[in-house]
Amino acid sequence: MITIVLTYRNRDLNIVETCLKSLKTQTNSRFEVVLVDYGSQDKFKDQLYAVVQSYKFVKLLRCDTEQQLWCKSKAINMVLKKTVTPKFFVGDVDMIYHPDFIETLHNLKQNNKVVYFQVGFLNEAESKISKVFDAYKINFESNEEATGMTLFNSEVLRAINGYDEFYHGWGGEDTDVHVRLKNAGYKVSFYRESILMLHQWHPKHYREVNDLTPFHSSLEQINHQYLEFSKHTNKVKANESFNWGIYNELDYTTLKTVDLNFQLTNKEGEIKAFISNVLLSETDKVVKVVITHNADYTSIKQKTKKILGKKTVLFLDMQTINNMLLECVVNNLRTKVYQFQYNFNMQTIHFTIKL
């Protein structure tokens, strides 16, 4: 048997169904699919559940992480931690799989080798037409730098503590796991003998101003530099200071009972002291904080003092505070249960976390 893990949040359900249909028609049925819904909004969550009911080989794992940063690594690790199959394939829900895809995975002489696959990309028009796999016209093909679609030996991947859960947002985790496996002495091979996967075109998601989903404005750049350090330090094991791959739905009920309530403003001193003396110090407590603009933030008095060179109160803009708090979560509190909302229009932050 092979376990296939697919990760999802708020994606077009037509794309997902096309993906699952291609897996339903495999010539080899010795596989299982675990589809992790990592925090979709209710409208997507309910529709996804309805779609999955038609595919008995799919297990849907739903996570109440809508108000958390996207973390593909954690979604994958949740499945890896519990899988009992010797082979573990990390795929995507926007792929169409060749009918012989599973058969090919079984036939690969893998041992402890890691194999990732070339992908054919479809254009928009081609993606909207239902065809047999070989009839699709490929727009372009991926090269060795596209590291996403990978077949692992399950024990080998667990030996390096799975995917690095530092990576939040988009980018870096797929290449990182390849780098660490190479550092550990495993061979990572690129399969290009034939195209076994087709990527369905879909529009890029652009964040709307009224979107309350947690978002860090420079996380992709941080992820990129983090990956570079993994290369330079010959890193092998990830998540060594954290219990990786853990999700407990019941933990989220604890957020309803708050132990410590804070009303803060955007004074730099307030925010930094809160991070140091509450977020990084308290334990076994549910902490809730609401952050708003200080009345003096844009006052004429403060502006006049600044012009005159007098001492003024230091403030932070809300985007900076948003980034500081989310970095604190990623670096120190990533295994904690939390809910986070930054309302750009109202310029407020609501943050609840079980420390």
C-alpha positions in Angstrom: 0.0 0.0 0.0 0.9 3.6 -0.6 -0.4 6.6 1.4 -1.0 9.7 -0.7 -1.4 13.0 1.3 -3.1 16.0 -0.3 -3.4 19.3 1.5 -6.2 21.8 1.0 -7.6 25.2 2.0 -10.3 27.2 0.2 -9.6 25.9 -3.3 -11.9 25.5 -6.3 -13.9 22.2 -5.8 -14.0 21.5 -9.5 -10.2 21.2 -9.5 -10.3 18.9 -6.5 -13.0 16.6 -8.1 -11.0 16.3 -11.3 -8.0 15.3 -9.2 -9.9 12.6 -7.3 -11.6 11.3 -10.5 -8.1 10.6 -11.9 -7.2 8.6 -8.8 -10.5 6.7 -8.9 -9.6 5.3 -12.3 -6.1 4.0 -11.4 -5.1 0.6 -12.8 -3.7 -0.3 -9.4 -5.9 0.2 -6.3 -3.3 -0.5 -3.6 -3.3 3.0 -2.2 -5.1 5.3 0.2 -5.6 9.1 0.1 -5.7 11.3 3.1 -7.0 14.8 2.2 -6.2 17.3 4.9 -8.5 20.3 5.0 -6.2 22.7 6.9 -8.6 25.5 7.9 -11.1 26.1 5.1 -13.9 28.5 5.4 -17.3 26.9 6.1 -18.6 27.3 2.5 -15.6 25.4 1.2 -15.5 22.9 4.1 -19.0 21.7 3.6 -18.7 21.4 -0.2 -15.5 19.5 0.1 -17.1 17.0 2.5 -19.9 16.5 -0.1 -17.4 15.9 -2.9 -15.3 13.4 -0.9 -18.3 11.2 -0.1 -18.1 9.8 -3.7 -14.6 8.5 -3.2 -14.3 5.7 -0.7 -10.5 5.5 -0.9 -10.3 9.1 0.5 -10.1 9.9 4.2 -10.9 13.5 5.0 -9.1 15.1 7.9 -10.5 18.4 8.9 -8.6 20.9 11.0 -10.1 23.9 12.8 -7.2 26.2 11.7 -9.1 28.8 9.7 -7.7 31.6 11.9 -4.1 30.3 11.7 -1.3 30.7 9.2 -1.3 28.1 6.5 1.2 25.4 7.3 1.5 22.7 4.6 4.3 21.0 6.6 2.1 20.4 9.6 -0.7 19.1 7.5 1.6 16.6 5.9 3.3 15.6 9.1 -0.1 14.9 10.8 -0.6 12.1 8.3 3.1 10.9 8.2 3.1 10.5 12.0 0.3 7.9 11.8 0.8 6.2 8.4 1.6 2.5 8.5 2.3 2.1 4.8 6.0 1.7 3.7 5.6 4.3 0.9 4.4 7.9 1.3 3.6 10.2 -1.6 3.1 14.0 -1.2 0.9 15.3 -3.9 -1.3 18.3 -4.7 -5.1 18.6 -5.2 -4.6 20.5 -8.5 -3.0 17.5 -10.3 -4.5 15.0 -12.7 -2.8 11.7 -12.3 -2.1 9.2 -15.1 -4.1 5.9 -14.9 -0.8 4.0 -14.3 0.5 6.5 -11.8 0.0 4.2 -8.7 1.3 1.2 -10.7 4.5 3.1 -11.5 5.0 4.0 -7.8 4.7 0.4 -6.8 7.2 -0.7 -9.5 9.9 1.8 -8.7 12.9 0.1 -7.1 13.0 2.7 -4.3 14.6 1.2 -1.3 15.6 4.3 0.6 15.8 6.5 -2.5 13.6 9.6 -2.8 11.9 10.1 -6.1 10.1 13.3 -7.3 8.3 13.7 -10.6 8.2 15.9 -13.6 4.8 17.6 -14.1 3.1 18.8 -17.3 1.4 22.1 -17.0 -1.9 22.8 -18.8 -3.1 26.2 -19.9 -6.5 27.6 -18.8 -8.5 26.4 -21.8 -7.0 22.9 -21.7 -7.7 22.6 -18.0 -11.4 23.2 -18.4 -11.9 20.3 -20.8 -12.5 16.7 -19.6 -10.2 14.3 -21.6 -8.4 11.1 -21.2 -5.0 11.7 -19.8 -2.9 11.2 -22.9 -5.2 13.5 -25.0 -4.3 16.6 -23.0 -2.0 19.1 -24.7 0.8 20.1 -22.3 1.8 23.8 -22.3 5.2 23.3 -20.6 7.0 20.8 -18.3 8.6 21.3 -14.9 12.3 20.9 -14.4 14.4 19.6 -11.5 13.8 22.8 -9.5 10.1 21.9 -8.9 10.4 19.6 -5.9 6.8 19.2 -4.8 5.5 15.8 -6.1 7.7 13.3 -4.1 7.6 9.6 -3.2 9.3 8.8 0.1 10.1 5.8 2.2 7.9 6.5 5.2 10.5 5.5 7.8 13.2 7.6 6.1 11.0 10.7 6.2 10.1 10.1 9.8 13.8 9.7 10.7 14.4 13.3 9.8 11.3 14.4 11.7 9.2 14.9 8.5 8.7 18.3 6.9 10.0 21.4 8.8 7.1 23.1 10.5 8.9 26.4 10.6 7.6 27.0 7.1 4.3 28.9 7.2 2.6 30.6 4.3 3.8 29.5 0.9 7.2 28.2 -0.3 10.3 26.3 0.7 9.1 23.2 2.6 9.3 20.9 -0.4 12.9 21.9 -1.3 13.9 21.9 2.3 13.0 18.2 2.9 15.0 17.3 -0.2 18.0 19.2 1.0 17.9 17.6 4.4 17.5 14.1 3.0 20.6 14.7 0.7 22.4 16.0 3.8 21.6 12.7 5.5 23.1 10.7 2.6 19.9 9.7 0.8 19.7 9.8 -3.0 17.0 12.1 -4.4 16.1 11.3 -8.0 14.1 13.2 -10.6 11.7 11.0 -12.6 11.3 12.3 -16.2 10.8 9.0 -18.1 7.2 10.0 -18.7 4.7 12.6 -17.6 2.5 11.0 -14.9 0.9 14.2 -13.5 -0.7 17.2 -15.1 -1.1 20.5 -13.3 -4.6 22.1 -13.7 -4.4 25.9 -14.4 -6.0 28.0 -11.8 -5.9 31.8 -11.1 -3.5 33.0 -8.5 -5.0 33.9 -5.2 -4.6 37.6 -4.4 -5.3 38.7 -0.9 -8.3 41.0 -0.6 -8.2 44.0 1.8 -11.1 42.6 3.9 -9.5 39.1 4.2 -9.1 38.3 7.9 -7.0 35.1 7.4 -3.6 35.5 9.1 -0.9 36.8 6.7 2.7 37.9 7.2 3.8 40.4 4.6 7.4 39.0 4.2 7.1 35.4 5.3 8.1 34.1 1.8 11.4 36.0 2.0 12.1 34.7 5.5 11.3 31.1 4.3 13.8 31.5 1.4 16.6 32.6 3.7 15.7 29.9 6.2 16.1 27.4 3.4 19.5 28.8 2.5 20.7 28.3 6.1 19.5 24.7 6.0 21.8 24.2 3.0 24.8 25.9 4.5 24.6 24.2 7.9 24.0 20.7 6.4 20.8 20.4 8.5 19.2 16.9 8.6 16.6 16.9 11.4 13.8 19.4 11.6 11.4 20.2 14.5 13.9 19.1 17.2 12.5 21.6 19.8 8.8 20.8 19.0 6.4 17.9 19.1 5.8 17.7 15.3 2.7 16.5 13.4 0.3 17.0 16.3 -3.3 18.1 16.0 -6.0 17.6 18.6 -9.5 19.0 17.7 -10.5 19.1 21.4 -7.7 21.6 22.2 -9.6 24.3 20.3 -12.5 24.2 22.8 -10.1 25.5 25.5 -9.9 28.9 23.7 -13.5 29.7 24.8 -12.3 30.0 28.4 -9.9 33.0 28.7 -7.6 33.3 31.7 -5.9 36.5 30.9 -7.4 39.4 28.9 -5.4 42.3 27.6 -6.4 45.6 25.8 -3.3 47.0 24.2 -2.4 49.9 21.9 0.2 50.2 19.2 2.9 51.6 21.6 6.1 49.9 20.8 6.9 49.4 24.5 3.5 47.7 25.2 3.8 45.3 22.3 7.4 44.2 23.0 6.7 43.9 26.8 3.6 41.8 26.1 5.6 39.4 23.8 8.4 39.0 26.4 6.5 38.9 29.6 3.3 37.2 28.5 3.6 35.2 25.3 7.0 33.9 26.1 6.6 33.6 29.8 3.1 32.4 30.8 2.2 28.7 30.7 -1.0 26.7 30.8 -3.2 29.8 30.3 -5.5 31.0 27.6 -4.5 34.6 26.7 -6.6 37.0 24.7 -5.4 40.3 23.4 -7.1 43.1 21.4 -4.8 45.7 19.9 -6.0 49.1 18.6 -4.4 52.4 17.7 -3.4 54.6 20.6 -5.2 58.0 20.8 -1.9 59.8 20.5 -0.6 57.8 17.5 -1.5 60.5 14.9 -2.1 63.4 17.3 -0.9 66.9 16.4 0.8 67.0 19.8 3.1 64.1 18.9 3.8 65.4 15.4 4.7 68.8 16.9 7.1 67.2 19.4 8.7 65.2 16.7 9.2 68.3 14.5 10.8 70.2 17.5 13.1 67.3 18.2 11.5 66.5 21.6 11.1 63.1 23.1 8.0 61.3 21.8 6.3 58.0 22.4 7.3 55.3 20.0 4.6 53.6 18.0 4.4 50.7 15.6 2.1 50.4 12.6 -0.4 47.6 12.7 1.3 45.6 9.9 4.5 45.6 11.9 2.7 44.4 15.0 0.9 41.7 13.0 4.3 40.5 11.7 6.0 40.6 15.1 3.2 38.5 16.7 3.1 35.9 13.9 6.9 35.6 13.9 6.7 34.9 17.6 4.1 32.2 16.9 6.2 30.6 14.1 9.5 30.7 16.1 8.3 29.9 19.6 4.6 28.9 19.8 3.9 27.0 16.6 2.5 23.9 18.4 0.1 26.0 20.5 -3.6 26.3 19.7 -4.4 29.9 18.6 -6.8 32.1 16.6 -5.5 35.3 15.0 -7.2 38.1 13.0 -5.8 41.3 11.7 -8.6 43.6 10.4 -6.8 46.0 8.0 -9.9 48.2 7.5 -10.5 48.6 11.2 -6.8 48.5 12.1 -7.3 46.1 14.9 -5.8 42.7 15.9 -7.6 40.0 17.8 -5.3 37.2 19.1 -6.2 34.3 21.4 -3.8 31.5 22.3 -3.5 28.6 24.7 0.1 28.8 26.1 
